[in-house]
Amino acid sequence: MRPPPPGISVAAGYLVLRNGGTNVERLIGLRSPQAASVALHESQLSGGIIRMRPVPSLVLAPGERLELRPAGKHLMLTGLRSPLFAGAGLPVTLTFDHAGELTVTLVVGDGPAPAVAAVVPARSPQRIITLAPHLTELVYAAGAGDRLVGTIDMSDFPAAARQVPRIGDVGRLDPERLLAARPDLVLLWGDGSPADQRALLTRLGLPVLSLEQHSLADIPATLEQLGRVFGTEAVAGAAARALTAQLDGLRRRYGGARRLKVFYQVWSTPLYTLGARHVATEMLRVCGAENAFSDQTASAFVVDEESVYARDPDVVALAGTPAETAQWLRRWQGRVPLRAVASGNVITLDPDLVNRMGPRIVQGTEELCMKLATRRAALDAAAPR
């Protein structure tokens, strides 16, 4: 397991389970003396961001092996009773319906994901596979969408992307479909790719280009890079310049506005937000606002409701689908309301626009700025004079 950020009492645990018996085993209990609760969760890519959902049950057939890992099923430990430091051990007891209790020790550490070598073909690639929705959007914006021969299930923009053959999803790629597509370049989502996905590409020996975008400026820069790789410099360069000009305009328009403190929510159970390293913090600053949790260096993490109340945000931003944000808002309204919730200073954001590190995030930033400007005007009008 990895140590949580300071002040956070939630952490994820990873291990490998193998059923060496003759019975089908069902996991019926989890506990640890060092945590208030232990539960099984699963990370899923939704709207371009990895979110966690509870897993109601886990069943292992005889001989079956299951890896609990980042970007997949994992243990979620909440209410940690003491700080965790690298090298420490944390015991967890798993109870199965036939095998009974099994106690394991999770070792605290910070191990990097296995590296994938970038091997770009000498000539412009003509058969491209993308392994993340935002990479698909970048390929189209760079002028090479007609060369896509494979992508994953979540790639749905632009409309033409829905017709590209699927080779799996973020949790599992189909090796046969990968090879059958005969790609001369696979675009990989750098630090967002699961370890087993990276290992599969290495094992198959496919030409890979690993791309990472951590800031708004990285997106036009990636477009220019793809233009050089694809031989589409004119199209990609024009798209990059347009995005840069749009961002510069937003900074000039909103950068000097009165600062608002914003709680940026991306999931409800558990309550999930974004920290200093996430591009959402930069987007808020472009719009003349501050992330309520910008003092946390982690990109994304779980928080408890009490810490949100303590920071008393001016505005709550809910980045989810309409159904999700309606549920999240009802949850906040069912408690003693936050000042922002009580005064109606809640905005909703399209996750496809603000969570995907593709060209549309600039459009999402503009919509964020406009909605915050409306809330700022409402707060200023309501302030005592």
N, C-alpha and C positions, 0 to 999 in steps of 0.2 A: 504494500500500500504506500501511497505517497502522502507526505505530511501536509495537512491543510494549512491555508494562510493563517497568520496570527489572528486570534480572536474568533476563529471559525471552529465550531465543534462538530463538523460533519466531514467524513472522508470516505473514499471508495476503496474496496479491497478486491484483490484479484487472486485467483488460484486455479488449479486444474483438478477436475474430478474424473475418476475412472471407476466404473462399476465392475469390480472383479468377481462378483458373485453370480448366482444363477437366478436371482429374483429381479424383477423390475423394482427399482428403488424410487421412492418419492420423498423429496425433501419436505419435512413437516415442521421444522423448527430451526431457529437461529438465535444465538445469544452470545454475549460477551460480557465478562465482568467489568470491562473498561468502557462500555458504551450503554447508553440508556436503551437503545434498540438496534437491532440488525435486521435488515430486510434485503430481499432480492430485487434489483432494478435492471433495466435494460436501456442502453443509450440508442436512440434512433435519430436519423437525420430527417428533420422536418423543417421546411422553409429555409433550407440552407444552414440550419444550425443544429448541432447535436443536442438533443434533449433527453431527459431521463423519465422513464415511466415504470411504475411498479410491475413486477412479474408475479402473478398470483400463485404459480406453482412451478416446480421443476421436477421432471421425471427422467430417470436414466435407465435405459434398457441394459440387459446384461452385456458386458463388453464395451459399452458406449463410453466415449471420452468426451468431456465438455470443458472448454477453457473459458473461465470467467476473466474478461480482459477489458481494457479500455475500448470505447466505441462498440461495446457489446453488453452481454449480461455481466453483472458484477454485484458485489455486496455493497450495501449502503449502510454505513455506521453513523448513527446520530447520537447527539448527547455525549460526546467523548468526555470522559471524566478527568483527563489530564492531558497536557500537551504531548505531542508526538515528535520525536527527534529521530534523525537518520540513524539506523542501526538498531533501534529498539524493536521489541516484539510485542504483538498484540494477539492474545488468544481468542479464538472464535470456536464455538461448539455448534456443529451441524447435526441435526437429528433426522434420521431416515426411518421410514416406517418398518423396514425389515432389519437393516444393519445396525440400527440404534444410534448411539451418539459417537461422533467423531470430532475430536478437538484438534484444530490446526493452529499454527502460529503465523500470523501475517508479519512479514519483516518490513519495516518502514524504510523507504529509500526513494530515490529519484532516478530511475533508469531511463535512458533515452530509447526511442523507437529505433529499430534497425534501419540502417541507411539503405537507400536505393540509388545506385549509380545512374547518373544522367547520361544517356547515350543518344545523341541527336544525329540522325542520318546526314550524310554529306549533301545530298540533294534535298530539295523542298519536299516534305512528306505529302503524299497524296492520299493516304489511308490513315485517318486519325481516329483514335478512341479517347474519350474523356471520362474521368472517373469521379466527377463532381458536377452538379448542376451549374455552378458559377463558371466552371471551366468551359462548359458548352456555350454559355452566353459569350464568353470572351472569344472563343473561336469564331462564332458568327460575327461578332463586332469587328474582328480582325480580318474578315473577308474570306474565311476558309470554311464556312459552314457546309458547303457542298462536298467537302472531303471527309466528313464524318461518316464512319462505318460502324460505330458502336458507342454506346454510352450507358449510364445507369438509369434506373427506373424514375428517379426524381427529376430528370432533365426534361423540362416542359416549356422552356422559353428560349428563342421565339417559337411561334407555332410550328415551324418546320422541324424543330427539334423533336417533336412528338412522333415523327415518322422515322427517326433514326433507330436502327435495331438495338434492342437491349441485351446487355451481356451480364446482367445481374443487378444487385443493389449495393448500397454502401457496406452492408454487413457480409455479403457473400458474392463473389464473382464466379461465373461459370468458365472454367479453364477451356473447355471445348469451344464455347462461343468466342472466347478471346482469340484462340488460335485460328478458328475458322474465318474470322474477320480479316486475317492477314494484315494487321496494322504495321505501318512503318514508323509510327510514333504513338505512344500512349502518354497522355497528359495526366499527371498525378497531382493530387492536392497535398503538397508538402507535408506540413505538420498536422493536417486533418485526416490523413489516411490511416486506417487501421493497420496494425503491425502485420497481420496475416495477409492483407492485400498487398503490402509492399513485398513480403516474402514470396508471394506467388509470382509477382512480376519478375523478381530476381531469378526464381527457379525456372521460369519459362524463357528467360533470356530475351525478353522483348525490349525494343528501344524505348526508353522512358525519358521524359522531361518533367522534373519535379518543380512545381510552381507554388510560391507562397505569396500571399498578399496580407499584410498586417496593418497597412494604413491606406488612406484614400489616395495618396500619391502613388502607391504601388499599383493601382489599377491601370491608369494610363501608361505607366512604365511597363507593365506586363503586356499591354496591347502592342506597344512598340517592339518589345522582345519577340512576341509571336509574329509580328509583321516581318521581322528579319528571318525568323525560322521558316515561315510559310512562303516567303517571297511576295508578300502583299503589303509592302511598306506604305504605299500611297493610301490604301484604305485604312489600315491600322493607325497610321500616323494622324490622319484626319480625325478619326474617332478619338484618339488620345488627346489631341489638342482641344477638341470640343468639350471633353470631360473636364480638362484642366481649367478652361475658361469658365465653365459653369461653376466649378468649385470656387474659383477666385471671386466670382460675382457674389456667391453666397457669403463668403467671408467679409467682403466689403459691406454687404447689406446688413448682416446680422452680428458681426463680430463685436461691435461696440455697444450692443444692447445691454440693458440691465440683466445681470446674471441670475438665472433661475437654477435652483437645485432640483434635480430630476432623479426619481427612482425608476430605473429601467428594468422592467420585468419581462422575462422570456419563458417562464414556466411557473406553475402554481404548486404542484405537489411532487417533489419538494419545491419550496420557493427559490427560484433561480434568478440570478442577476449577473451583470457583467462588470468587470473591473477596469483598472487603468490600462491594461494592455490590449483591451478589445477596441476595435475601430468605433464602436458605439460611443465611447468616451470622446473620441476625436470629432465625431459627427455632432455631438452635443455642443462642443466648444465652438465649432463652426457656426452653430445656431445661437451663440450667446448664452450657453447654459453649462452647468457642471453636473457630472455624474455624482450622485449622492454617495457612491462607493468608490470614487476615484482614488481613495487612499489605499485600496487593496490592489496589490500588484498582479494577482491572478487574472487571467483573461475572463473566466467564467466560474461561478461557484455558487454554492447553496448558502442562503442566509435565513435567519429566523425572523419572524414578524416583529419581535421586540426590537431588533436592531434597526428595522425600517422606521418604526415609531420613534425611536431615539433620534434618528437623523432628520425627521420632520421635513420631508421634501415639499417643495412648492407645487410640483407636478408629478403625477405618476404616468409613465409611458408603458403601455401594454403592447408588446410586439408578438402578436399571435393571430390566428385566424379569427374571423368574427365569432364563431361558436366558442373558441377558447377564451377570447377576451371578455365575452359576456359572462362566462363562468367565473373568470378571475375577479371581475368587478363585483359580482354577487358575493363572492367570498370576502372581499374587503368590506362590502356594505353590511355583511352579517356580523361584523365585529364593531367595537367602538371605532368609528371611522377615523382614518387619517385625516388631518386637516385638508390635504389636497382632495381626498375623496369627498369629504363633507361639503367642500366648496365647489365641487364639479370640475376641478382642474385635473381631469384624466383624459389622456389622448390615446388613441389606438393607432398602431402602425402595421402596415402590410409586411409580414415577415419575408416575403419574397423580395421586397425592395430594400429592406434594411439589414437583413441577415446574410444575404448572399454577397460574396466579395466579387461581384461582377459589375458591368457598366451601369446597371440599373440602381446601384446603391447611391449614385449621385442624385437620381430622381428621388430616391427614398430620403436622402438628406434634405433635399429641398422641401419635401412634404413635412418632414420633422420640423424644419425651421418655421414653416408657415403655421403649423399647429401650435408651436410654442409661442410664436408671436401673438396669436389670438389669445392664448392663456395669459401671457404677460400683460396684454392690454386689459383683460378682465381683472387681473389682480391689481393693476395700477388704479383702475376705476373704483375698485372696492376699498382701497387703502384710505385710512383716515386722513383728512386734510387739515 
